[in-house]
Amino acid sequence: MSASVLYDAPGPKARIRNRVYSVIGTLAVLGLIAFIVVRLNEKGQFAPEMWDIFNYAGIRNDIVDGLLTTLQVFVVAAVLSLVLGVVLAVGRLSEHKAVRWLATGFIELFRAIPLLITIYALWVLFLTYKNDLGFTGDGTEFWALVVGLTVYNGSVQAEVLRAGINSVPKGQREAAYALGMRKTQVMMTVLIPQGVRAMLPTIISQLVVTLKDTSLGYVITYAELLYQIQQIAGNTVVNDDNPYVPLIIVGGAIYVALCMALSALATWIERRGRRAKSGIAVAPAEQPVAAGDALDVVDHSEIAGPAGTATKN
């Protein structure tokens, strides 16, 4: 029987008790799900008429528009958050105290503030100065959501990149300085590439969080996927009821599919990085030299001497 660092390994009675608790918990969860499904079915949420709404081109187009808007916000926020993350990570690792304190304060501030509050505050700010900033149409909601996602996820990505950079062995940094590289060259060509490669799965995982957080645009009435689903469900009546459950199921399936695609991308990139050939190429092996031939080579080199002149014994 092996013991863990945190707790002792369970004995026979404890294992049986844990199995019983697991079975009881699983049955309770399944019973709760069954109860919810039965109640929703009694209210007609699973009736065929509720699902016929997806045969209408207008509803499909609204869902597609919401999906494209969500992807647009995600792409812009993902790129800006990665750029901001690199800048903040480099600033936090700077040897200048002012730069390091400024980057640290920015990171800690926006990691501590709930993202929803940040987005809402930016939305109010942009609405107040809408004419001065030149926003038109839904530009106010778009940039409030993008900037909010950027500052929050950029702060998180900065900590991820900092951890990756600190994981690079110190000998590589010292070797780069020994070759005469400047601090910027060492950071950009030696530390950041290896830090990104080491933390790539975590970076992609945070991008999945960024994708899911785009749904917070619903609060500021931005027409992303969740807001479009709510609008369709609220404006559509089937059998004297609104089809919230079918639309929530379809919307949830879309979000799950997008997140799984990003996770699959992370797995593929990680495997490709492991198979990638890197480092200094190995020179091809020469033919082995016999011991007698090696002595002859040494004798000839001593006779020839440097610059091809004969040497005295």
C-alpha positions in Angstrom: 0.0 0.0 0.0 1.6 3.3 -1.1 0.9 6.6 0.7 0.5 10.0 -1.0 2.3 13.1 0.0 -1.0 14.8 0.9 -3.0 11.9 2.4 -2.7 8.3 3.3 -3.8 5.7 0.8 -7.4 4.5 1.6 -7.8 1.1 3.0 -10.3 -1.6 1.9 -13.3 -0.2 3.8 -12.5 3.4 2.7 -12.3 2.3 -1.0 -15.7 0.5 -0.7 -17.2 3.6 1.0 -15.8 5.9 -1.8 -17.3 3.7 -4.4 -20.7 3.8 -2.7 -20.5 7.6 -2.4 -19.6 7.8 -6.1 -22.5 5.7 -7.2 -24.9 7.6 -5.0 -23.6 11.0 -6.3 -23.8 9.8 -9.9 -27.4 8.6 -9.5 -28.3 11.9 -7.8 -26.9 13.9 -10.7 -28.6 11.7 -13.3 -31.9 11.9 -11.4 -31.7 15.7 -11.3 -31.0 15.8 -15.1 -33.9 13.5 -15.7 -36.2 15.6 -13.6 -35.2 18.7 -15.5 -35.7 17.0 -18.9 -39.2 15.7 -17.9 -40.3 19.1 -16.6 -39.1 20.8 -19.8 -40.8 18.2 -21.9 -44.1 18.7 -20.1 -43.9 22.4 -20.9 -43.4 21.5 -24.6 -39.8 22.7 -24.9 -38.8 19.5 -26.7 -41.8 19.4 -29.1 -41.0 19.1 -32.8 -42.5 22.5 -33.5 -39.9 24.1 -31.2 -37.2 22.7 -33.4 -38.9 23.6 -36.7 -37.8 27.3 -36.2 -34.3 26.4 -37.5 -35.8 25.6 -40.9 -36.4 29.4 -41.4 -33.7 31.1 -43.2 -34.1 34.3 -41.2 -33.3 32.6 -37.9 -30.4 30.7 -39.4 -29.0 33.9 -40.8 -29.3 35.6 -37.4 -27.4 32.8 -35.7 -24.7 32.9 -38.4 -24.4 36.7 -38.1 -24.0 36.3 -34.3 -21.3 33.6 -34.8 -19.4 35.8 -37.3 -19.5 38.7 -34.9 -18.3 36.6 -32.0 -15.4 35.3 -34.1 -14.5 38.9 -35.2 -14.4 40.1 -31.6 -12.3 37.0 -30.6 -9.7 37.4 -33.4 -9.1 41.1 -32.7 -9.1 40.6 -28.9 -6.8 37.5 -29.1 -4.2 39.3 -31.3 -4.2 42.4 -29.1 -4.1 40.4 -25.9 -1.1 38.4 -27.1 0.8 41.6 -28.1 -0.1 43.3 -24.8 0.9 40.1 -23.0 4.4 40.2 -24.5 4.8 43.9 -23.8 3.7 43.5 -20.1 5.9 40.3 -19.6 9.0 42.1 -20.9 8.1 45.1 -18.8 7.7 43.0 -15.7 11.1 41.4 -16.3 12.8 44.7 -17.0 15.7 45.8 -14.8 14.3 49.3 -14.6 12.2 49.7 -11.4 9.8 52.2 -12.9 9.0 50.0 -15.9 8.7 46.9 -13.7 6.4 48.6 -11.2 4.2 50.0 -13.9 3.8 46.7 -15.6 3.2 44.9 -12.3 0.6 47.4 -11.3 -1.3 47.2 -14.6 -1.3 43.4 -14.5 -2.5 43.1 -10.9 -5.1 45.8 -11.4 -6.9 44.3 -14.4 -6.5 40.7 -13.1 -8.3 41.8 -9.9 -11.2 43.7 -11.4 -14.0 41.4 -12.7 -14.0 41.4 -16.5 -17.7 42.3 -16.6 -17.1 45.5 -14.7 -14.3 46.4 -16.9 -16.3 45.9 -20.1 -19.3 47.8 -18.7 -17.1 50.8 -17.5 -15.4 51.0 -20.9 -18.8 50.9 -22.6 -20.1 53.8 -20.5 -16.9 55.7 -21.1 -17.0 55.2 -24.8 -20.7 56.2 -24.9 -19.9 59.4 -23.1 -17.1 60.4 -25.6 -18.6 58.7 -28.6 -18.5 61.7 -30.8 -15.0 62.7 -29.8 -13.7 59.1 -30.4 -15.4 58.9 -33.8 -17.5 55.8 -33.1 -20.3 55.0 -35.4 -23.0 52.2 -35.4 -22.1 49.5 -33.0 -18.5 50.6 -32.8 -18.9 51.6 -29.2 -20.0 48.2 -28.0 -17.4 46.5 -30.2 -14.4 48.4 -28.9 -15.7 48.3 -25.3 -15.8 44.5 -25.6 -12.5 44.2 -27.4 -10.6 46.5 -25.1 -12.0 44.9 -22.0 -11.0 41.4 -23.2 -7.6 42.7 -24.3 -6.6 44.2 -21.0 -7.8 41.3 -18.9 -6.5 38.4 -21.0 -3.4 40.4 -21.9 -2.6 40.6 -18.2 -3.1 36.9 -17.8 -1.0 36.1 -20.9 1.7 38.3 -19.5 2.0 36.1 -16.4 2.0 33.0 -18.5 4.8 34.3 -20.8 6.8 35.5 -17.7 6.6 32.0 -16.3 7.7 30.5 -19.6 10.6 32.9 -19.9 11.8 32.2 -16.3 11.7 28.5 -17.1 14.5 28.9 -19.7 17.8 27.7 -18.2 20.0 30.6 -17.1 22.9 29.2 -19.0 21.3 30.1 -22.4 21.0 33.7 -21.3 24.6 33.8 -20.1 25.8 32.2 -23.3 23.9 34.8 -25.4 25.5 37.6 -23.4 28.9 35.9 -23.9 28.3 36.1 -27.6 27.9 39.8 -27.4 24.2 40.0 -27.7 22.3 43.0 -26.3 19.4 42.6 -23.8 16.8 43.2 -26.5 18.4 40.5 -28.8 18.6 38.0 -25.9 14.9 38.6 -25.0 13.6 38.5 -28.6 15.7 35.8 -30.1 16.5 33.5 -27.2 14.1 33.8 -24.2 10.7 34.7 -25.7 10.7 32.0 -28.5 11.5 29.3 -25.9 9.1 30.7 -23.4 6.3 30.7 -25.9 7.0 27.2 -26.9 7.1 26.0 -23.3 3.8 27.7 -22.4 2.0 27.2 -25.7 -0.7 24.9 -24.3 -1.5 27.4 -21.5 -1.6 30.2 -24.0 -4.1 28.4 -26.2 -6.2 27.5 -23.1 -6.3 31.2 -22.2 -7.5 31.9 -25.8 -10.3 29.5 -25.2 -11.3 31.6 -22.1 -11.1 34.7 -24.4 -13.5 33.1 -26.8 -16.0 32.2 -24.1 -15.7 35.7 -22.6 -17.0 37.2 -25.8 -20.5 36.2 -24.6 -20.2 39.1 -22.0 -21.0 41.4 -24.9 -24.6 40.4 -24.2 -24.6 42.7 -21.2 -23.8 45.8 -23.3 -26.3 44.8 -26.1 -23.6 43.9 -28.6 -25.0 41.5 -31.3 -22.7 38.6 -30.6 -23.9 35.0 -30.6 -25.5 34.9 -27.1 -27.3 38.2 -27.6 -28.7 37.0 -31.0 -29.9 33.8 -29.4 -31.7 35.7 -26.7 -33.3 38.1 -29.2 -34.5 35.2 -31.4 -35.9 33.3 -28.4 -37.6 36.5 -27.0 -39.2 37.4 -30.4 -40.3 34.0 -31.5 -43.5 32.3 -30.2 -44.3 28.6 -30.7 -47.3 27.0 -29.1 -47.7 30.1 -26.9 -44.2 29.7 -25.6 -40.7 31.0 -26.4 -38.2 28.4 -27.7 -35.5 29.2 -25.2 -34.3 25.6 -24.6 -33.7 24.6 -28.3 -31.8 27.9 -28.9 -29.8 27.5 -25.7 -28.9 23.9 -26.8 -27.9 25.0 -30.3 -25.9 28.0 -29.0 -24.2 25.9 -26.3 -23.2 23.3 -29.0 -21.7 26.1 -31.1 -19.6 27.3 -28.2 -18.5 23.8 -27.3 -17.5 23.1 -30.9 -15.4 26.3 -31.1 -13.7 25.6 -27.8 -13.0 22.0 -28.9 -11.5 23.3 -32.2 -9.1 25.6 -30.3 -8.2 22.8 -27.9 -7.5 20.5 -30.9 -5.3 23.2 -32.4 -3.3 23.5 -29.2 -2.8 19.7 -29.2 -1.7 19.7 -32.8 0.7 22.6 -32.4 2.2 20.9 -29.3 2.8 17.6 -31.1 4.2 19.4 -34.1 6.6 21.3 -31.9 7.8 18.1 -30.3 8.5 16.6 -33.7 10.2 19.8 -35.1 13.9 19.5 -35.7 15.8 22.2 -33.9 19.4 22.9 -32.8 22.7 22.6 -34.6 23.0 20.1 -37.4 25.3 17.2 -36.7 28.2 16.9 -39.2 28.4 13.6 -41.1 30.7 11.0 -39.7 34.1 10.5 -41.5 35.8 7.2 -42.1 37.6 5.8 -39.1 41.4 6.3 -39.1 43.6 3.4 -38.0 46.1 3.9 -35.2 49.1 3.6 -37.6 47.7 6.0 -40.1 47.1 8.5 -37.3 50.7 8.3 -36.2 51.8 8.9 -39.8 49.6 11.9 -40.0 51.2 13.3 -36.9 54.7 12.7 -38.2 54.0 14.4 -41.4 52.5 17.4 -39.7 55.6 17.7 -37.5 57.9 17.5 -40.5 55.9 20.0 -42.5 55.5 22.4 -39.5 53.5 25.6 -39.7 53.5 27.4 -43.0 54.9 24.3 -44.7 58.6 24.7 -43.4 60.7 21.7 -42.3 61.3 21.3 -38.6 64.4 20.2 -36.8 64.4 17.1 -34.7 
